[in-house]
Amino acid sequence: MDAGQGLSTSEVQSIRESLAAGRKPRVVFTASAGQIAGQVGQVIELTDPEVSDEFVVVRFGRDELPFSPADLAVAPKGVTRRVVEPKPEPEPPAVAAPEFVLDTPRVPAQRQEEPKVEQTEKPPARRAVKAVKPKGPAGLTVTLAYADGEWTVAAQQGSKALAKPYVVKPAEALKMVALVDVPGVQEAVEQILGTERAEAEQQAEKLRAELAEIEARLAELREAR
């Protein structure tokens, strides 16, 4: 196989027609391709020759590279891909270099002195002092009570009695309850006062009737003189 001649114009045109028909013609690299001379590849594309002289794109192995027509030749039928391995260049004989041994006395490593750490006495830890809240005055309790038809008021601070229970008038008791805006308390006081008022009116009517009898008896005794 003569791989020294490049592709002619008619061969390039034939390759162009084969690509148009869906075929990928095989080519062989010429000596101008360098180390890959003699290897076989497939033309996969023709680019614009006016842009670059290397317009023939060839796939060989895993590579796809452009080449000029001078780097390629039409592969004869029956030619398979042949990889030409470059011959290894003989390595120059190793020249024994003179060996120099530097014998130096070993110097014992200087013992590094450990830095002295000066121990300082730590100040005594301060004990946490709990803030003592000033003791406030004892609570004051004022009690308004009703029992046995009487209203009483008492005052006590803590465990000390400031005022023993003393009797107050119903009207004063009603004023004290009015200061406390608690639902139901004022209604309860008014109910108690209403009951007391009804009982007092009944007792007054009874006393008036008894007084009328006494006055009539007194008038009779005066006429009997």
C-alpha positions as CSV (number, residue, x, y, z in Angstrom):
1,M,0.0,0.0,0.0
2,D,1.5,3.3,-1.1
3,A,0.6,5.9,1.5
4,G,2.8,8.6,0.0
5,Q,0.3,10.2,-2.3
6,G,-2.4,12.5,-1.1
7,L,-6.1,12.7,-2.1
8,S,-6.8,14.1,-5.6
9,T,-9.6,16.5,-6.4
10,S,-11.7,13.7,-7.9
11,E,-11.1,11.5,-4.9
12,V,-12.2,14.4,-2.6
13,Q,-15.3,14.8,-4.7
14,S,-16.0,11.0,-4.5
15,I,-15.6,11.2,-0.7
16,R,-18.1,14.1,-0.6
17,E,-20.6,12.0,-2.6
18,S,-20.1,9.0,-0.3
19,L,-20.8,11.2,2.8
20,A,-23.9,12.5,1.1
21,A,-25.1,8.9,0.6
22,G,-24.5,8.2,4.3
23,R,-21.3,6.3,4.0
24,K,-18.0,7.0,5.7
25,P,-15.1,6.1,3.3
26,R,-11.9,4.8,4.8
27,V,-8.6,6.6,4.2
28,V,-5.0,5.9,5.1
29,F,-2.6,8.5,6.5
30,T,0.3,9.4,4.3
31,A,3.9,10.1,5.4
32,S,3.1,13.9,5.7
33,A,0.7,13.0,8.6
34,G,3.7,12.2,10.8
35,Q,3.8,9.3,13.3
36,I,0.3,8.1,12.4
37,A,1.3,7.3,8.8
38,G,0.0,4.0,7.7
39,Q,-3.0,4.0,10.1
40,V,-6.5,3.8,8.7
41,G,-9.4,6.1,9.6
42,Q,-12.9,7.1,8.4
43,V,-13.9,10.4,6.9
44,I,-16.9,11.7,8.8
45,E,-17.2,15.3,7.4
46,L,-15.8,17.7,4.8
47,T,-15.7,21.3,6.0
48,D,-15.2,24.5,3.9
49,P,-11.8,24.3,2.1
50,E,-11.8,28.1,1.7
51,V,-11.7,28.5,5.4
52,S,-8.9,26.0,6.1
53,D,-6.7,23.6,4.1
54,E,-7.4,21.0,6.7
55,F,-11.1,20.4,5.8
56,V,-11.2,16.6,5.9
57,V,-12.4,15.5,9.3
58,V,-11.2,11.9,10.1
59,R,-12.1,9.6,12.9
60,F,-9.4,7.2,14.1
61,G,-9.7,5.5,17.4
62,R,-11.4,8.0,19.8
63,D,-10.1,11.1,18.0
64,E,-11.8,13.2,15.4
65,L,-9.3,15.6,13.8
66,P,-9.1,17.7,10.6
67,F,-6.5,17.0,8.0
68,S,-5.5,18.3,4.6
69,P,-5.9,16.1,1.5
70,A,-2.1,15.7,1.3
71,D,-2.2,13.9,4.7
72,L,-4.6,11.3,3.4
73,A,-5.0,8.6,0.7
74,V,-7.9,6.4,-0.3
75,A,-7.5,3.1,1.5
76,P,-7.4,0.1,-0.8
77,K,-10.2,-2.5,-0.4
78,G,-9.7,-5.1,2.3
79,V,-7.3,-2.8,4.3
80,T,-8.1,-2.9,8.0
81,R,-7.0,-0.5,10.6
82,R,-3.3,-0.9,11.5
83,V,-1.8,0.8,14.4
84,V,1.8,1.5,14.0
85,E,3.5,1.8,17.4
86,P,6.4,4.2,17.4
87,K,9.7,2.4,18.1
88,P,11.1,3.3,21.4
89,E,14.3,5.2,21.2
90,P,17.2,3.4,22.9
91,E,18.0,5.0,26.2
92,P,21.6,6.2,26.6
93,P,23.7,4.1,28.9
94,A,23.7,5.3,32.4
95,V,27.0,6.9,33.4
96,A,28.0,6.1,36.9
97,A,28.5,9.3,38.8
98,P,31.1,9.6,41.4
99,E,29.8,9.0,44.8
100,F,30.6,11.5,47.6
101,V,30.1,10.6,51.2
102,L,30.2,13.4,53.6
103,D,31.1,12.1,57.0
104,T,30.2,14.6,59.7
105,P,30.3,14.1,63.4
106,R,26.9,13.9,65.1
107,V,26.2,16.8,67.3
108,P,24.0,15.8,70.2
109,A,20.8,17.7,70.1
110,Q,20.6,20.4,72.6
111,R,18.1,19.7,75.3
112,Q,15.5,22.3,75.2
113,E,14.7,23.7,78.5
114,E,11.1,23.7,79.4
115,P,9.8,27.2,80.0
116,K,9.3,27.9,83.6
117,V,5.7,28.6,84.4
118,E,5.3,31.0,87.3
119,Q,2.5,29.9,89.5
120,T,0.5,32.8,90.8
121,E,-1.9,32.6,93.6
122,K,-5.4,32.9,92.5
123,P,-7.5,35.3,94.4
124,P,-10.1,33.7,96.6
125,A,-13.4,33.2,94.8
126,R,-16.0,35.7,95.8
127,R,-19.1,34.2,97.3
128,A,-22.3,35.2,95.6
129,V,-24.2,37.5,98.0
130,K,-27.9,37.0,97.6
131,A,-29.8,40.3,97.6
132,V,-32.2,40.5,100.5
133,K,-35.4,42.2,99.7
134,P,-36.5,44.6,102.4
135,K,-39.4,43.2,104.3
136,G,-42.6,45.1,103.7
137,P,-45.4,45.8,106.1
138,A,-47.8,43.1,106.9
139,G,-51.0,42.9,105.0
140,L,-54.0,44.8,106.2
141,T,-57.5,43.2,106.3
142,V,-60.7,45.1,106.9
143,T,-63.8,42.9,107.4
144,L,-67.4,43.9,107.1
145,A,-69.7,41.3,108.7
146,Y,-73.4,40.8,109.3
147,A,-74.8,38.6,112.1
148,D,-77.8,38.6,114.4
149,G,-79.2,41.7,112.8
150,E,-76.1,43.8,113.2
151,W,-73.4,45.1,110.9
152,T,-69.8,45.1,112.3
153,V,-66.4,46.2,111.0
154,A,-63.1,44.9,112.1
155,A,-59.5,45.6,111.1
156,Q,-56.4,43.4,111.4
157,Q,-52.7,43.8,110.2
158,G,-50.9,40.5,110.0
159,S,-51.7,38.7,113.2
160,K,-52.3,42.0,115.1
161,A,-55.9,43.2,115.6
162,L,-56.1,46.9,115.0
163,A,-59.8,47.3,115.7
164,K,-62.1,44.9,117.4
165,P,-65.5,44.4,115.7
166,Y,-67.7,47.3,116.3
167,V,-71.3,48.0,115.2
168,V,-72.0,50.3,112.3
169,K,-75.4,51.5,110.9
170,P,-76.9,49.7,107.9
171,A,-76.5,52.9,105.8
172,E,-72.8,53.0,106.5
173,A,-72.5,49.3,105.7
174,L,-74.2,49.9,102.3
175,K,-71.8,52.7,101.5
176,M,-68.8,50.5,102.3
177,V,-70.2,47.7,100.0
178,A,-70.8,50.3,97.2
179,L,-67.0,50.9,97.1
180,V,-66.4,47.2,96.3
181,D,-67.4,46.6,92.7
182,V,-68.0,42.9,93.0
183,P,-71.1,41.5,91.2
184,G,-73.6,40.0,93.7
185,V,-72.2,41.6,96.9
186,Q,-74.3,44.8,96.7
187,E,-77.4,42.8,95.8
188,A,-76.9,40.5,98.8
189,V,-76.5,43.5,101.2
190,E,-79.6,45.2,99.7
191,Q,-81.6,42.0,100.2
192,I,-80.5,41.8,103.9
193,L,-81.5,45.4,104.4
194,G,-84.8,44.9,102.8
195,T,-85.6,42.0,105.1
196,E,-84.6,44.0,108.1
197,R,-86.7,46.9,106.9
198,A,-89.8,44.7,106.6
199,E,-89.3,43.2,110.0
200,A,-88.8,46.7,111.5
201,E,-92.1,47.9,109.9
202,Q,-94.0,44.8,111.3
203,Q,-92.6,45.5,114.7
204,A,-93.5,49.2,114.5
205,E,-97.0,48.3,113.5
206,K,-97.3,46.0,116.5
207,L,-95.9,48.6,118.8
208,R,-98.3,51.2,117.4
209,A,-101.2,48.8,118.0
210,E,-100.1,48.1,121.6
211,L,-99.6,51.9,122.2
212,A,-103.1,52.6,121.0
213,E,-104.5,50.0,123.4
214,I,-102.5,51.6,126.3
215,E,-103.7,55.1,125.4
216,A,-107.4,53.9,125.3
217,R,-107.0,52.2,128.6
218,L,-105.5,55.4,130.1
219,A,-108.4,57.5,128.8
220,E,-110.9,55.2,130.4
221,L,-109.1,55.4,133.7
222,R,-109.2,59.2,133.5
223,E,-112.9,59.2,132.9
224,A,-113.5,57.0,135.9
225,R,-112.5,59.7,138.4
